[in-house]
Amino acid sequence: MAKGFNARPSASGGNMMSQLAKLQEQMAQAQDEIANETVTETSGGGAVAVTMTGDQQCKSVKIDPDLLADGDAEMLEDMLLAAVNKALESSRKLSEEKMAPFTNMLSGFGMGR
């Protein structure tokens, strides 16, 4: 049998495993928080508003009824596109900010970026 085959993990190895388990639990909690937080972005001076969760689920799109009176579909499409893209970017930033501490910790363990 190879030397050390039945050896128990060292105390420091057990400590690292408990730290990783705690980190995993904290990351799961942060991901739940991200999924429940929302960002809202507008375009056209607030004529179009898009609300999205931190995990990029679109929750609502609101259009000012006055905007529809013009009947300019192309302008509405452009405003919707701008608002959705801004909401996606804000949602990504929210997620990155919430997950940054974990990314930094994992890179310290040699696992991240």
C-alpha positions as CSV (number, residue, x, y, z in Angstrom):
1,M,0.0,0.0,0.0
2,A,1.2,3.5,-0.8
3,K,2.7,5.4,2.2
4,G,0.0,7.7,3.7
5,F,-2.8,6.1,1.8
6,N,-5.0,5.7,4.9
7,A,-3.9,8.9,6.5
8,R,-6.5,11.2,7.7
9,P,-6.8,14.8,6.4
10,S,-4.6,17.2,8.3
11,A,-6.3,19.7,10.6
12,S,-5.5,22.5,8.1
13,G,-7.2,20.5,5.3
14,G,-10.3,20.1,7.4
15,N,-10.3,23.7,8.2
16,M,-10.1,24.6,4.5
17,M,-13.0,22.3,3.7
18,S,-15.2,23.9,6.4
19,Q,-14.2,27.4,5.0
20,L,-15.2,26.3,1.5
21,A,-18.5,24.8,2.8
22,K,-19.2,28.1,4.5
23,L,-18.3,30.1,1.4
24,Q,-20.5,27.9,-0.7
25,E,-23.4,28.6,1.7
26,Q,-22.8,32.3,1.6
27,M,-22.6,32.3,-2.2
28,A,-25.9,30.5,-2.5
29,Q,-27.5,33.1,-0.2
30,A,-26.0,35.9,-2.3
31,Q,-27.4,34.3,-5.5
32,D,-30.8,34.2,-3.9
33,E,-30.6,37.8,-3.0
34,I,-29.5,38.7,-6.5
35,A,-32.5,36.8,-7.9
36,N,-34.8,38.8,-5.7
37,E,-33.4,42.3,-6.3
38,T,-34.6,44.3,-9.2
39,V,-33.2,47.2,-11.3
40,T,-35.3,49.5,-13.4
41,E,-34.0,51.5,-16.4
42,T,-35.8,53.9,-18.6
43,S,-35.4,55.5,-22.0
44,G,-37.1,58.3,-23.9
45,G,-37.1,60.5,-20.8
46,G,-39.0,57.8,-18.8
47,A,-41.5,57.0,-21.6
48,V,-40.3,53.4,-21.5
49,A,-39.3,51.5,-18.3
50,V,-37.9,48.0,-18.0
51,T,-37.6,46.2,-14.6
52,M,-35.3,43.2,-14.4
53,T,-34.0,41.0,-11.6
54,G,-30.3,40.5,-10.8
55,D,-30.4,37.2,-12.5
56,Q,-31.6,38.8,-15.8
57,Q,-35.3,37.9,-15.7
58,C,-37.4,40.7,-17.2
59,K,-40.2,41.4,-14.7
60,S,-42.0,44.3,-16.4
61,V,-42.1,46.7,-19.3
62,K,-44.0,49.9,-19.0
63,I,-44.8,52.3,-21.8
64,D,-46.3,55.7,-21.4
65,P,-49.7,55.7,-23.2
66,D,-48.9,59.1,-24.7
67,L,-46.0,57.5,-26.6
68,L,-48.5,55.2,-28.3
69,A,-50.6,58.1,-29.6
70,D,-47.8,59.0,-32.0
71,G,-48.0,55.6,-33.7
72,D,-44.2,55.6,-34.4
73,A,-43.4,51.9,-34.0
74,E,-39.8,52.4,-34.9
75,M,-39.2,55.0,-32.2
76,L,-40.9,52.7,-29.6
77,E,-38.8,49.7,-30.7
78,D,-35.6,51.8,-30.3
79,M,-36.7,53.0,-26.8
80,L,-37.6,49.4,-25.8
81,L,-34.2,48.2,-27.0
82,A,-32.3,50.9,-25.2
83,A,-34.2,50.3,-21.9
84,V,-33.8,46.5,-22.1
85,N,-30.0,46.8,-22.8
86,K,-29.6,49.3,-19.9
87,A,-31.5,47.0,-17.6
88,L,-29.4,44.1,-18.6
89,E,-26.2,46.0,-17.9
90,S,-27.4,47.2,-14.5
91,S,-28.5,43.7,-13.7
92,R,-25.0,42.3,-14.6
93,K,-23.4,45.0,-12.5
94,L,-25.6,44.2,-9.5
95,S,-24.7,40.5,-9.8
96,E,-20.9,41.3,-10.1
97,E,-21.0,43.6,-7.1
98,K,-22.8,41.0,-5.0
99,M,-20.5,38.1,-6.1
100,A,-17.2,40.1,-6.0
101,P,-16.3,39.1,-2.5
102,F,-16.7,35.4,-3.4
103,T,-14.8,35.8,-6.6
104,N,-11.9,37.4,-4.7
105,M,-11.9,34.7,-2.1
106,L,-11.9,31.9,-4.6
107,S,-9.1,33.4,-6.5
108,G,-7.1,33.3,-3.2
109,F,-7.7,29.6,-3.2
110,G,-6.5,29.4,-6.8
111,M,-10.0,28.9,-8.2
112,G,-11.4,32.0,-9.8
113,R,-10.4,34.4,-12.4
